[in-house]
């Protein structure tokens, strides 16, 4: 809805109330009417009927205050009824939203189930791909044994019914498990499976119904073997739980593959197939939906559907419809409390209105009585006649006026004596009115008595004698208006209290007359619609205020009925605007600030959805964490046992091999040096040299294995001492310089001013020689190997950089593991144990240092080693290697950091 027009509701209640204009005529008596009006009034008030009695003055007829009270209460009643209708409509909407949330929750549940089913199927597919990779990597003789073993292992999986391996011509080579019609199965397999060249899912519609297969060709040739794995559909669908939740797995045609309950009715299956058509039409798109249906016994069910594997399969999850009773009770309680509050406010407002109406009625009655007394003034009830003679300065008062001043009867007194009866503050005013009467032609003045709580209203005119324009006499009446003054004061007080009550309302309030002109409004109208105070005066047209309020209104929305709208103000607040016609044709506008209600509604909806999702995620996460923790514990125990057995084996074998190697190396060295005479043929000396080189290489390898075993077992102890790092670096450079010269490489060193540190000299030499030897080994001729040392963080940083072949990024996580070598054309000609980097990294970590390896294929490799000034204590030395493996498994942008 657009902003309110001239006929649209607009709540206004400004500070310039029009209550005075709506009061009875008797309350509007002008204390100083003009001459003509005063003459008419006096004539009207002194007129008698034929029976000699005074006619009833029309102003004596009191306004029907009871009707006004009923009108005000009716307005409040209509407002309360409208508010209750709004709350009722909102409750209905909340219930609809709760039903929609139940359907959405079931759709999400179906999605989770689809993810679980897809995970199980993907697991079988991954196992099939791994199996064909194994079969494809062995020769024909080994394939027979591997195929039989793999078929048996596949069949043993909980989600697999059976598996069969076909030869290229369709003959069954190996089979296991429950696969009927194996010969016809080959013919049913579509050609696209063999053409695709990789494992794929296929649904076969057999005599017993559809069945899921994972089909994978072995090899890339046209006559490649084919592995077919049958999936047990019953393991993919959970059984019916205590909540009555049923699950269903269908293929792309809607045929049932597996169901948690075989008792699904025919009509329900037909409805599910009908709902399955959109999923089939979507082809490879992922579809998620939810809907409601009734089973044959009339129970309302909610169904969640989700497709998987590109629309090949679909999952349905069916459960009885149930609402979140806790959330619904909380919502119901909130709206009940929200309804009670306005009812209490309306009740208090009605009580205030009734009290104010009673007070106003009493004030009007008192004012009417005062007017009646005024009409009877000449009878001596509450007034009297006076005759003021200006030349003689004498004043005559009648008996009725004398009784007012507590005189026994009327008499003529001097002006000075009469002035003593007048209050000292009013004497000058009264005397001035009398002396100026001949010029003005009238006297109209109020004065107070000097020693009595009386207020008199004196009216008169100059007395004319004959044709003379003036005789110097002023004749008039003095009326006791004490009670009238009190009644007027009480009326003003009642009006002030009524205005205060309207100002205390939290709603905007405005009253319009029949011509749609403003009568009165409170300050909330100004606050809501930002209207200038100059416009908030009685009589301002509706259209003018409507136009002035437009800048403050951002948007307007339909309300709960035709007489109400909801306005979104420019400052972000919301106002519910209701407008009702009065009995006299006027208009009453009431605007309620519903900003808090709007905000609370949005917060409740958002929090409820977030809480539901969080609970579901938490339950799923707890189950997964528990399962992963159990698997991790078992795998950790196995790994520890295997690692311990490996270390013991390597240590024992190394000790057993090193003893004969020492003898071989010693005797070979003696024979090479011909310590006991010549060997004879020159080829013997060459052979002995080869034997010595091989023995020394094998002994070095065994020593590395022993060191690695000690490190893994936590038994390697560092023999540290204070050293100067530059001396150790220069010794290592002298050792490897000959290899660099032989390989036609440029060996550069840059050793800065290094501090003294505490290290194990043998271990650090071993690290530097390994790193430098690797750099020289894998750098082609003409390349450069540089060794840079500098002080850093109180310790020493050593960078070994080469321009060699580099390491592929995907191999960086594995390069620092024992016995691992990156295979390429260059490394194949440089055989080694694969322990150099792993041993170097471990020795650096034992010192509490950092070991960082970065490399780029075809550019070169850089190894950075940082050694602390004093070796740091490591609580668990046996955990060093496990730390290396964990960090190497997750490199950061090509970096392998063991720190």
C-alpha positions in Angstrom: 0.0 0.0 0.0 1.2 3.5 -0.8 1.5 6.3 1.7 -1.9 7.2 3.3 -4.1 9.4 1.1 -6.9 11.7 2.2 -9.1 8.7 2.9 -6.4 6.6 4.5 -6.0 6.3 8.3 -3.6 8.7 9.9 -3.3 8.9 13.7 -3.0 12.4 15.0 -3.2 13.9 18.5 -1.4 17.2 18.9 -0.9 19.6 21.8 -3.7 22.1 20.7 -6.7 20.2 21.9 -10.2 21.1 20.6 -12.0 20.0 23.8 -13.1 23.6 24.6 -14.9 24.0 21.3 -16.8 20.7 21.9 -18.0 21.8 25.4 -21.7 22.8 25.9 -22.6 26.4 25.1 -23.0 27.2 28.8 -19.2 26.6 29.3 -18.4 29.1 26.5 -20.0 32.2 28.0 -17.9 35.2 27.1 -17.2 37.3 30.2 -17.2 40.4 28.0 -19.7 40.1 25.1 -20.4 43.0 22.8 -23.2 45.4 23.3 -25.7 43.8 21.0 -25.0 40.3 22.3 -25.2 41.5 25.9 -28.5 43.1 25.3 -29.9 40.0 23.8 -28.6 37.9 26.6 -30.1 40.2 29.3 -33.4 40.2 27.5 -33.4 36.5 27.1 -32.5 36.0 30.8 -35.2 38.5 32.0 -38.0 37.0 29.8 -40.9 35.4 31.6 -43.5 33.0 30.3 -47.3 33.4 30.6 -47.3 31.7 34.0 -44.9 34.3 35.5 -42.1 31.8 35.7 -38.7 32.1 34.1 -38.2 30.3 30.8 -35.6 27.6 30.8 -32.4 28.8 29.1 -31.1 26.4 26.3 -27.7 26.5 27.8 -29.1 24.7 30.9 -29.5 21.5 28.9 -26.3 19.6 29.9 -24.5 17.6 27.3 -25.1 13.9 27.3 -21.9 13.0 29.0 -23.0 9.4 29.4 -23.1 9.1 25.6 -19.7 10.6 25.2 -18.3 8.1 27.8 -19.9 5.2 25.9 -18.4 6.5 22.7 -14.9 6.7 24.2 -15.3 3.2 25.6 -16.7 1.9 22.3 -13.6 3.3 20.5 -11.3 1.5 23.0 -13.4 -1.7 22.6 -13.1 -1.6 18.9 -9.3 -1.1 19.2 -9.1 -4.1 21.6 -11.1 -6.3 19.3 -9.0 -5.2 16.3 -5.8 -6.0 18.3 -7.1 -9.4 19.3 -8.0 -10.2 15.6 -4.4 -9.2 14.7 -3.0 -11.5 17.3 -5.3 -14.3 16.2 -4.2 -13.9 12.6 -0.6 -13.9 13.7 -1.1 -17.1 15.7 -2.6 -18.8 12.6 0.4 -17.6 10.5 2.7 -19.0 13.2 1.1 -22.4 13.0 1.4 -22.4 9.3 5.0 -21.5 9.6 5.5 -24.3 12.1 4.0 -26.8 9.6 6.3 -25.4 6.9 9.3 -25.8 9.2 8.3 -29.4 9.9 8.3 -30.1 6.1 11.6 -28.2 5.7 13.2 -30.2 8.5 12.1 -33.4 6.9 13.6 -32.3 3.6 16.9 -31.5 5.4 16.7 -35.0 7.1 16.3 -36.6 3.6 19.3 -34.6 2.4 21.4 -35.9 5.3 20.2 -39.5 4.6 21.1 -39.0 0.9 24.6 -37.8 1.9 25.0 -41.0 4.1 23.8 -43.2 1.2 26.1 -41.5 -1.2 29.0 -41.8 1.2 28.4 -45.6 1.5 28.2 -45.9 -2.3 31.2 -43.8 -2.9 33.2 -45.9 -0.4 32.4 -49.0 -2.5 33.2 -47.2 -5.7 36.6 -46.1 -4.2 37.3 -49.6 -3.1 36.5 -50.8 -6.7 38.8 -48.2 -8.2 41.6 -49.2 -5.8 41.0 -52.9 -6.7 41.2 -52.3 -10.5 44.3 -50.1 -9.9 46.0 -53.1 -8.1 44.9 -55.5 -10.9 46.1 -53.2 -13.6 49.5 -52.8 -12.0 50.4 -56.6 -11.8 51.1 -59.1 -14.5 48.7 -61.8 -15.7 50.1 -64.5 -13.4 49.8 -62.4 -10.3 46.4 -61.0 -11.4 44.7 -64.4 -10.9 45.7 -64.6 -7.2 45.0 -60.9 -6.6 41.6 -61.0 -8.3 40.4 -63.9 -6.2 41.6 -62.2 -3.0 40.1 -58.8 -3.9 36.8 -60.3 -4.9 36.6 -62.0 -1.5 37.5 -58.8 0.3 34.9 -56.8 -1.7 32.2 -59.3 -0.9 33.0 -59.2 2.8 32.1 -55.5 3.0 28.8 -54.8 4.8 27.2 -53.0 1.9 28.1 -55.5 -0.8 26.0 -58.5 -1.9 28.5 -59.9 -4.3 31.1 -59.2 -6.9 32.0 -60.8 -10.3 35.0 -60.3 -12.6 34.3 -60.7 -16.3 37.0 -61.3 -18.9 37.0 -59.2 -22.1 34.7 -61.7 -23.9 32.1 -61.8 -21.1 33.3 -65.0 -19.4 33.1 -65.1 -15.6 36.6 -65.3 -14.3 35.9 -64.9 -10.6 32.7 -64.5 -8.6 31.6 -64.3 -5.0 28.5 -63.5 -3.1 24.8 -63.3 -4.2 24.7 -62.3 -7.9 22.0 -64.2 -9.8 22.2 -64.6 -13.6 25.8 -63.8 -13.9 25.8 -64.7 -17.6 22.9 -62.4 -18.4 24.5 -59.7 -16.3 27.3 -59.2 -18.8 24.8 -58.6 -21.6 22.8 -56.1 -19.5 25.8 -53.9 -18.8 25.5 -50.8 -21.0 28.3 -50.0 -23.5 28.9 -46.6 -22.0 30.4 -48.2 -18.9 33.3 -49.8 -20.9 33.7 -46.7 -23.0 34.0 -44.4 -20.0 37.0 -46.2 -18.8 36.4 -45.7 -15.1 34.2 -47.0 -12.2 30.6 -45.9 -12.5 27.2 -46.6 -10.8 24.5 -48.5 -12.8 21.0 -49.5 -11.8 19.9 -52.8 -13.2 16.2 -53.6 -13.5 16.1 -57.3 -13.0 13.4 -59.8 -12.3 13.5 -59.2 -8.6 13.4 -55.4 -9.0 16.1 -52.7 -9.5 19.6 -53.3 -8.1 22.6 -51.0 -7.7 25.9 -52.0 -9.3 29.3 -50.5 -9.3 31.0 -51.4 -12.6 34.7 -50.7 -13.3 36.8 -51.7 -16.4 40.3 -53.1 -15.7 42.6 -51.5 -18.1 42.1 -49.1 -21.0 41.9 -51.6 -23.9 38.8 -52.5 -25.9 38.8 -56.1 -24.4 39.5 -55.0 -20.9 38.2 -57.1 -18.0 35.1 -55.8 -16.1 34.5 -55.8 -12.4 30.8 -55.7 -11.3 29.9 -55.2 -7.6 26.3 -55.6 -6.5 25.2 -53.3 -3.6 22.9 -54.6 -0.8 20.2 -51.9 -0.9 18.8 -52.9 2.6 22.1 -51.7 4.2 21.6 -48.3 2.7 18.2 -47.6 4.2 17.8 -47.4 8.0 15.2 -49.4 9.7 11.9 -47.9 11.1 12.7 -46.3 14.5 10.5 -45.7 17.5 9.3 -42.4 16.0 7.8 -44.2 13.1 10.2 -42.7 10.5 10.3 -44.7 7.3 12.9 -44.5 4.5 12.8 -45.4 0.9 15.4 -45.6 -1.9 14.2 -45.5 -5.5 15.9 -45.3 -8.9 15.4 -42.6 -11.6 12.2 -44.3 -12.8 10.6 -44.4 -9.4 11.1 -48.1 -8.8 11.7 -49.1 -5.2 15.2 -50.4 -4.6 15.0 -50.7 -0.8 12.6 -49.6 1.9 12.8 -49.6 5.7 9.3 -51.0 5.9 7.7 -53.4 3.4 4.2 -52.3 4.5 4.1 -49.0 2.6 0.6 -48.7 1.0 0.1 -48.7 -2.8 -1.5 -45.3 -2.7 1.5 -43.8 -0.8 3.9 -45.4 -3.3 1.9 -44.0 -6.2 1.9 -40.5 -4.6 5.7 -40.8 -4.1 6.2 -41.8 -7.7 4.1 -38.8 -8.8 6.3 -36.5 -6.7 9.4 -38.2 -8.1 8.6 -37.0 -11.6 10.2 -33.5 -11.1 13.4 -35.1 -9.9 13.5 -37.2 -13.1 12.9 -34.2 -15.2 15.7 -32.3 -13.5 18.2 -34.8 -14.9 21.6 -34.3 -13.3 20.5 -31.4 -11.1 20.3 -32.0 -7.4 16.7 -31.8 -6.2 15.5 -31.4 -2.6 11.8 -31.1 -1.7 9.3 -31.7 1.0 5.5 -32.2 1.0 2.6 -33.5 3.1 0.2 -36.4 2.4 -2.2 -38.7 4.2 -1.8 -42.5 4.6 -4.9 -44.8 4.1 -5.9 -44.5 7.8 -6.0 -40.7 7.6 -2.7 -39.9 9.4 -1.0 -36.8 8.1 2.5 -37.6 7.0 5.4 -35.3 6.1 7.8 -36.5 3.3 11.3 -35.2 2.6 12.9 -36.1 -0.8 16.5 -35.7 -2.1 18.2 -36.9 -5.2 21.8 -38.2 -5.4 24.4 -39.3 -7.9 23.1 -36.8 -10.5 19.5 -38.0 -10.3 20.3 -41.8 -10.7 18.8 -42.4 -7.2 16.4 -40.6 -4.9 15.8 -40.9 -1.1 12.5 -40.4 0.6 12.1 -40.0 4.4 8.5 -40.3 5.7 7.4 -39.6 9.3 4.1 -38.7 11.0 3.5 -34.9 11.1 4.2 -33.4 14.5 4.9 -29.9 15.6 7.5 -28.6 18.1 5.1 -28.4 21.1 7.7 -26.6 23.2 8.2 -23.8 20.6 4.4 -23.7 19.9 3.6 -23.3 23.6 6.3 -20.6 23.9 4.8 -18.7 20.9 1.3 -19.1 22.3 2.4 -17.8 25.7 4.1 -14.8 24.1 1.0 -13.8 22.2 -1.3 -14.3 25.2 1.0 -12.0 27.3 1.1 -9.5 24.4 -2.7 -9.5 24.3 -3.1 -9.1 28.1 -1.0 -5.9 28.2 -3.1 -3.8 25.8 -6.3 -5.1 27.5 -4.9 -3.8 30.8 -4.0 -0.5 29.2 -7.5 -0.2 27.6 -9.1 -1.0 31.0 -7.1 1.7 32.7 -7.9 4.1 29.9 -11.7 3.4 30.2 -11.5 3.9 34.0 -9.7 7.2 33.5 -12.3 8.3 30.8 -15.2 7.5 33.1 -13.7 9.4 36.0 -13.0 12.4 33.8 -16.5 12.3 32.3 -18.0 12.2 35.8 -15.8 15.1 36.9 -16.8 17.0 33.7 -20.4 16.3 34.3 -20.2 17.6 37.8 -18.4 20.8 36.6 -21.1 21.4 34.0 -23.8 20.9 36.5 -22.2 23.4 38.8 -21.8 25.9 36.0 -25.4 25.5 35.1 -26.5 26.1 38.7 -24.4 29.3 38.7 -26.1 30.5 35.5 -29.5 29.9 37.1 -28.5 31.9 40.1 -27.5 34.7 37.8 -30.9 34.8 36.2 -32.5 35.1 39.7 -30.1 37.8 40.8 -32.7 40.6 40.8 -34.8 38.5 43.2 -31.9 38.9 45.7 -30.6 35.4 45.6 -27.0 36.1 44.5 -26.8 39.6 43.2 -28.3 43.0 43.3 -28.7 46.3 41.7 -26.5 49.3 42.2 -26.8 53.0 41.3 -23.5 55.0 41.1 -23.8 58.8 41.1 -20.6 60.3 39.8 -21.2 64.0 40.6 -22.2 63.4 44.2 -19.9 60.4 44.7 -22.8 58.4 46.2 -23.6 54.7 45.6 -27.0 53.1 46.2 -27.2 49.3 46.7 -30.3 47.2 46.9 -31.2 44.8 49.7 -30.1 41.7 47.8 -26.7 43.2 47.0 -26.5 44.5 50.6 -27.0 40.9 51.9 -24.0 39.8 49.9 -21.9 42.3 51.8 -23.5 41.2 55.1 -25.5 44.4 55.4 -28.9 44.1 56.9 -30.6 46.1 54.1 -29.8 48.3 51.1 -28.7 51.9 51.5 -26.8 54.8 50.0 -23.2 55.2 50.9 -20.3 57.3 49.9 -18.0 56.0 47.2 -15.1 56.0 49.7 -17.1 53.8 52.0 -18.2 51.4 49.2 -14.6 51.1 48.1 -13.7 49.8 51.5 -15.9 46.7 50.6 -13.7 46.1 47.5 -10.4 44.3 47.6 -7.5 46.7 47.6 -6.1 45.3 44.3 -9.4 45.8 42.5 -10.3 49.3 43.7 -8.5 51.2 40.9 -10.0 48.9 38.3 -13.6 49.4 39.6 -13.2 53.2 39.9 -11.7 53.5 36.5 -14.6 51.5 35.0 -17.2 53.7 36.6 -15.5 57.1 35.6 -15.1 56.0 32.0 -18.6 54.7 31.6 -20.0 57.9 30.1 -17.5 57.7 27.3 -17.6 53.9 26.7 -21.3 53.6 27.3 -21.1 50.5 29.5 -19.6 49.0 32.6 -18.4 45.4 32.6 -15.9 44.6 35.4 -15.2 41.9 38.0 -14.0 42.7 41.5 -13.5 40.9 44.8 -14.8 41.7 48.2 -12.3 43.0 50.7 -13.0 40.8 53.7 -15.3 38.1 52.1 -14.5 35.2 49.7 -16.8 36.7 47.1 -16.2 37.6 43.5 -18.8 40.0 41.9 -19.4 40.7 38.3 -20.7 44.3 37.8 -22.5 45.2 34.6 -24.3 48.5 33.8 -24.9 51.5 31.6 -25.1 55.2 32.0 -28.6 56.4 33.1 -30.2 58.8 30.7 -32.7 61.4 32.0 -35.0 62.8 29.4 -33.2 64.1 26.4 -30.0 64.5 28.2 -27.2 62.4 26.8 -25.9 61.7 30.4 -27.0 62.4 33.9 -23.7 61.3 35.6 -25.4 58.2 37.0 -24.4 54.6 36.2 -27.0 51.9 36.9 -26.4 48.2 36.7 -26.3 44.9 38.5 -23.6 43.1 40.6 -23.8 39.3 40.3 -22.0 36.9 42.7 -19.9 34.7 40.3 -17.9 33.0 43.0 -19.3 29.6 42.3 -19.1 30.1 38.5 -15.4 30.9 38.9 -14.8 27.8 40.9 -16.7 25.6 38.4 -14.7 27.1 35.5 -11.5 26.4 37.4 -12.6 22.8 38.0 -13.5 22.4 34.3 -10.1 23.7 33.3 -8.5 21.3 35.7 -10.5 18.4 34.3 -9.4 19.4 30.8 -5.8 19.5 31.9 -6.1 16.0 33.4 -7.7 14.6 30.3 -4.9 16.1 28.1 -2.3 14.7 30.5 -4.0 11.2 30.2 -3.9 11.4 26.4 -0.3 12.6 26.5 0.7 9.7 28.7 -0.6 7.2 26.1 2.0 5.2 24.2 -0.2 5.4 21.1 -0.8 8.4 18.9 -4.3 9.8 19.1 -6.2 12.3 17.0 -9.8 13.4 16.6 -11.2 14.9 13.4 -14.6 16.7 12.9 -17.2 16.0 10.2 -15.3 18.1 7.7 -12.0 16.2 8.5 -10.4 19.1 10.4 -8.2 18.5 13.3 -9.9 18.9 16.7 -7.2 17.6 19.1 -4.1 15.3 19.0 -1.4 14.3 21.4 2.4 14.6 21.1 2.9 11.1 19.8 1.5 12.2 16.5 4.2 14.8 16.2 6.8 12.2 17.2 5.7 9.6 14.7 5.1 11.8 11.6 7.5 14.7 12.2 5.0 17.4 11.6 5.7 21.1 12.3 4.1 22.4 15.5 2.6 25.3 13.6 0.4 22.8 11.6 -0.9 21.0 14.8 -3.6 23.5 15.6 -7.4 22.9 15.7 -9.0 23.3 12.3 -6.0 22.1 10.2 -7.4 20.1 7.2 -6.8 16.3 7.1 -5.1 16.6 3.6 -2.6 19.2 4.8 -1.4 17.0 7.7 -1.4 14.0 5.4 0.9 15.7 3.0 3.1 17.0 5.8 3.4 13.4 7.2 4.5 11.8 3.8 8.3 12.5 4.3 8.2 10.6 7.6 6.6 7.4 6.0 8.9 5.0 4.2 6.4 2.4 3.1 2.9 1.4 3.9 1.6 -2.2 4.2 -1.9 -3.8 4.4 -3.3 -4.0 7.9 -5.5 -6.6 9.5 -8.7 -5.0 8.2 -9.7 -2.3 5.8 -9.5 0.4 8.4 -6.0 -0.4 9.5 -2.5 -0.3 7.9 1.0 -0.9 9.0 3.5 2.0 8.3 7.3 1.6 8.2 8.6 5.0 9.2 11.8 6.6 7.8 13.5 6.3 11.2 13.0 2.5 11.2 10.0 2.3 13.5 6.7 0.5 12.7 3.3 1.9 13.4 -0.1 0.0 13.4 -2.6 2.7 12.3 -6.3 2.2 12.9 -9.1 4.7 12.1 -12.7 4.6 13.2 -15.7 6.9 12.5 -17.5 8.5 15.4 -21.3 8.8 15.8 -21.3 12.4 14.9 -19.5 11.7 11.6 -16.0 12.6 12.8 -12.9 10.4 12.8 -10.7 8.9 15.5 -7.2 7.8 14.5 -5.0 5.6 16.8 -1.4 4.6 16.0 0.4 2.0 18.0 4.2 1.5 17.9 4.8 -2.1 16.9 8.5 -1.9 16.3 9.4 -4.2 19.2 6.8 -6.7 18.0 8.2 -6.7 14.4 11.8 -7.1 15.7 10.8 -9.8 18.1 9.0 -11.7 15.4 12.1 -11.8 13.2 14.4 -12.7 16.1 12.2 -15.5 17.2 12.0 -17.0 13.7 15.7 -16.7 13.1 16.7 -18.0 16.6 14.3 -21.0 16.2 15.8 -22.0 12.9 19.4 -21.5 14.1 18.7 -23.6 17.2 17.1 -26.4 15.2 20.1 -26.5 12.7 22.6 -26.3 15.6 21.0 -29.2 17.4 21.0 -31.4 14.3 24.6 -30.5 13.5 25.6 -31.2 17.1 24.0 -34.6 17.2 25.6 -35.5 13.8 29.0 -34.2 14.9 28.9 -36.1 18.2 28.2 -39.3 16.4 31.0 -38.7 13.9 33.5 -37.6 16.5 32.8 -40.7 18.6 33.3 -43.0 15.6 36.5 -41.2 14.5 37.9 -41.2 18.0 37.4 -44.9 18.3 39.0 -45.6 14.9 41.9 -43.2 15.6 42.6 -45.0 18.9 42.8 -48.4 17.2 44.9 -47.2 14.4 47.3 -45.4 16.8 47.8 -48.6 18.8 48.5 -50.5 15.6 50.9 -47.9 14.4 52.8 -47.7 17.7 53.2 -51.5 17.7 54.3 -51.6 14.1 56.8 -48.8 14.6 58.2 -50.5 17.7 58.6 -53.8 15.8 60.3 -52.0 12.8 62.7 -50.2 15.1 63.7 -53.3 16.9 64.1 -55.2 13.7 66.3 -52.5 12.1 68.4 -52.2 15.2 69.0 -55.9 15.4 69.7 -56.3 11.7 72.0 -53.3 11.7 74.1 -54.7 14.6 74.2 -58.1 12.9 75.4 -56.7 9.6 77.9 -54.2 10.9 80.1 -56.9 12.5 81.0 -58.7 9.3 81.1 -55.4 7.4 83.9 -54.2 9.6 85.9 -57.3 8.8 85.2 -56.9 5.1 86.2 -53.3 5.0 89.3 -53.9 7.1 90.6 -56.8 5.0 89.6 -55.0 1.7 91.6 -51.9 2.8 94.7 -54.2 3.7 94.5 -55.9 0.3 94.0 -52.6 -1.5 97.1 -51.2 0.2 99.0 -54.5 -0.5 100.3 -54.5 3.0 101.5 -58.1 2.8 102.6 -58.1 -0.8 101.2 -57.6 -4.3 97.9 -59.2 -5.3 99.1 -60.4 -8.8 96.7 -59.4 -11.5 95.8 -55.6 -11.6 92.1 -56.5 -11.9 92.2 -58.0 -8.3 93.1 -54.6 -7.0 90.3 -53.0 -8.9 87.9 -55.6 -7.5 89.1 -55.1 -4.0 88.5 -51.3 -4.4 85.0 -51.9 -5.5 84.5 -54.3 -2.5 85.8 -51.6 -0.1 83.6 -48.8 -1.6 80.5 -51.0 -1.4 81.3 -52.1 2.2 81.8 -48.5 3.3 78.6 -47.4 1.6 76.7 -50.2 3.2 78.3 -49.4 6.6 77.2 -45.7 6.3 73.7 -46.8 5.4 73.6 -49.1 8.4 74.8 -46.3 10.7 72.1 -44.0 9.3 69.5 -46.7 10.0 70.8 -47.2 13.6 70.7 -43.4 14.2 67.2 -43.2 12.8 66.1 -46.1 15.0 67.5 -44.5 18.0 65.8 -41.2 17.2 62.4 -43.0 16.7 62.9 -44.9 19.9 63.9 -41.8 21.8 67.3 -43.2 22.8 69.6 -41.0 20.8 71.5 -38.7 23.3 73.2 -35.5 22.1 76.8 -34.9 23.2 76.7 -31.1 23.2 79.5 -28.7 23.7 80.2 -25.0 23.0 81.4 -24.6 19.4 81.9 -21.9 16.8 79.6 -22.7 13.9 81.8 -21.1 11.3 84.5 -23.7 12.0 82.1 -26.7 11.6 80.7 -25.2 8.4 84.2 -24.7 6.9 85.1 -28.3 7.8 82.0 -29.6 6.0 82.7 -27.4 3.0 86.2 -28.8 2.6 84.8 -32.3 2.7 82.2 -31.8 -0.1 84.3 -29.3 -2.2 86.0 -32.2 -4.0 82.6 -33.7 -5.1 81.5 -30.2 -6.4 84.7 -29.9 -8.5 84.2 -33.5 -9.9 80.6 -32.5 -10.8 81.7 -29.2 -12.4 79.6 -27.2 -10.0 80.2 -23.8 -8.4 80.3 -24.0 -4.6 79.7 -20.6 -2.9 79.8 -19.8 0.8 78.8 -16.7 2.7 79.5 -17.0 6.4 78.7 -14.0 8.6 79.6 -13.1 12.1 78.1 -16.1 14.0 77.7 -16.4 17.8 78.9 -19.3 19.9 76.2 -22.0 20.3 75.9 -25.3 22.1 75.3 -28.3 19.8 76.4 -31.8 19.1 79.3 -31.3 16.6 79.0 -34.7 15.0 75.3 -34.4 14.5 75.5 -30.9 13.0 78.4 -32.0 10.7 76.2 -35.0 9.6 73.3 -32.6 8.8 75.4 -30.1 6.8 77.3 -32.8 4.8 73.9 -34.6 4.0 72.4 -31.3 2.8 75.4 -30.2 0.8 75.8 -33.7 -0.7 72.2 -33.8 -1.8 72.5 -30.4 -3.3 75.6 -31.4 -5.3 74.1 -34.8 -6.2 70.9 -33.3 -7.8 72.4 -30.3 -9.5 73.4 -30.7 -13.2 76.8 -29.6 -14.4 77.4 -25.9 -14.5 75.0 -25.3 -11.7 75.6 -23.5 -8.4 75.4 -24.7 -4.8 75.5 -21.9 -2.1 75.8 -22.2 1.6 74.8 -19.0 3.6 75.1 -18.7 7.4 73.9 -15.8 9.6 72.8 -15.0 13.2 69.1 -15.0 13.9 67.0 -15.0 17.1 70.1 -15.5 19.2 71.0 -18.7 17.3 72.4 -19.5 13.8 70.5 -19.8 10.5 72.1 -21.9 7.7 70.6 -21.9 4.2 71.7 -24.5 1.6 70.5 -23.5 -1.9 71.0 -25.2 -5.2 70.0 -24.6 -8.8 69.2 -28.3 -9.3 66.3 -30.2 -10.7 63.9 -29.3 -7.8 61.1 -31.3 -6.3 57.5 -31.4 -7.5 55.0 -29.7 -5.1 53.0 -32.8 -4.6 56.1 -34.7 -3.4 57.1 -32.2 -0.8 55.0 -33.8 2.0 56.8 -37.1 1.5 60.5 -36.1 0.8 61.5 -35.9 4.5 60.1 -39.4 5.4 62.6 -42.3 5.7 63.4 -44.4 2.7 61.4 -42.0 0.4 63.0 -40.8 -2.9 61.4 -38.7 -5.6 61.7 -40.7 -8.8 62.8 -38.8 -11.9 65.4 -39.2 -14.7 68.2 -37.5 -12.6 67.5 -39.3 -9.3 67.5 -42.7 -11.0 71.2 -42.4 -11.7 72.0 -41.3 -8.1 70.9 -44.1 -5.8 70.7 -43.6 -2.1 69.0 -44.9 1.1 66.5 -42.1 1.3 67.5 -41.4 4.9 69.6 -38.2 4.5 66.8 -35.6 4.7 64.8 -37.5 7.3 67.9 -38.0 9.5 68.9 -34.4 9.1 65.5 -33.1 10.0 65.3 -35.3 13.1 68.8 -34.2 14.3 67.8 -30.5 13.9 64.6 -31.1 15.9 66.5 -32.9 18.6 68.4 -29.6 19.1 65.1 -27.8 19.3 65.7 -26.1 16.0 63.7 -25.5 12.8 64.0 -27.3 9.5 62.2 -25.8 6.4 62.4 -27.2 2.9 61.1 -25.3 -0.2 61.5 -26.3 -3.8 60.3 -25.5 -7.3 60.5 -28.0 -10.1 63.2 -27.1 -12.6 64.4 -24.1 -10.5 66.0 -25.5 -7.5 65.7 -26.4 -3.8 66.4 -24.5 -0.6 66.8 -26.0 2.9 66.9 -23.7 5.9 68.1 -24.8 9.3 67.9 -22.7 12.4 69.8 -23.8 15.5 69.1 -22.3 19.0 71.9 -21.0 21.2 71.2 -23.8 23.6 69.4 -27.1 22.8 65.7 -27.0 23.9 64.3 -29.8 26.1 61.9 -32.1 24.2 59.4 -33.9 26.5 58.9 -36.9 24.3 61.7 -37.6 21.9 59.8 -40.5 20.4 57.2 -38.1 19.2 59.6 -36.2 16.9 59.1 -38.5 14.0 55.3 -38.5 14.3 55.4 -34.7 14.4 57.4 -34.7 11.2 54.9 -36.9 9.5 51.9 -34.9 10.6 53.5 -31.6 9.4 54.8 -33.0 6.2 51.3 -34.2 5.3 50.0 -30.6 5.3 52.5 -28.3 3.6 51.8 -24.6 3.3 52.1 -23.5 -0.3 55.0 -25.7 -1.2 56.8 -25.4 2.1 57.6 -28.4 4.3 58.3 -27.1 7.8 59.2 -29.4 10.6 59.5 -26.6 13.2 
